[in-house]
C-alpha cells in the first residue's frame, strides 16, 4: 500500500455556486464579488503555502497606468 495523502481524508461532499481556480488578483476578486453576492465559493490553489498569488505575486501587484482601460 502507498502512503496516505492529506487529500484522501478530506470529505469532498459539498455544493458550491462558484469554484475559483487560482487565488491571484483575478481569483481573489472573483471570489470576493461572488461571496458578496451570496454565492458559496470554493477557492482552489495549487501553489505551496506562502507562494500563493499567481502572476499578481510575481508582478508585485504592479498595474501599468497606460494599460488600464476606462469607459
N, C-alpha and C positions, 0 to 999 in steps of 0.2 A: 504494500500500500504506500502511496505517496504521502508527502507531508500535507497536512490540512492548512488551507489558507484562510485568512480572515473573511474573504468573500463567501466562502462556503457556509458560514454560520450566520450570515445576515438574512433576516426574513424579508424577502423582496415583495411580499404580498401587499401592495399599496396601489392606490389610484391617484394619478396626478393630472392636472389640467394642462400643465406646461412642463416640458423637460428641456433644460438648458444645458447644452454640451459645451463646456469650457467656461471658466469664470474670469475672463479678462474684462476689459472695459465694456465690450458689447454684451457679453454674457451677464455681467453684473447688472447692467442697465435693463436688459430684457427681463431678468428675474425680478428686479425691484418693481418695474412697472406692472408686470403680471401679478405679483403679490399684492401690490397696492390696489389692484382692481379685483381682488378677491379670489384669484387663482391659487390653487395648491401647486407649489413649484418644487421640482426636484432639480438640483444642480449637480452635474457630473463633471468632475475634474480629474484628469489623469496625471497631472504634474505632481511631483513629490511635495510633501508638506514644506512650506517655506518658499516654494518656487512657483506658486500659483500666479496667474495673471496674464498668461498668453503673450501676445505681441505687445500689449499695453505695458507689461512689466519690462520688456526689453527696450521699449522706446522711452522709458521713464515718464510715461503719460504725456509725452510731448504732442501738442497739436500745432500744426503749421498754420498760421493765420491765413495764408493765401489759399489754403485748401478747404477752409470751412465755407460751406455753401449756405447762403441765406435766401429767404424767399421775399 
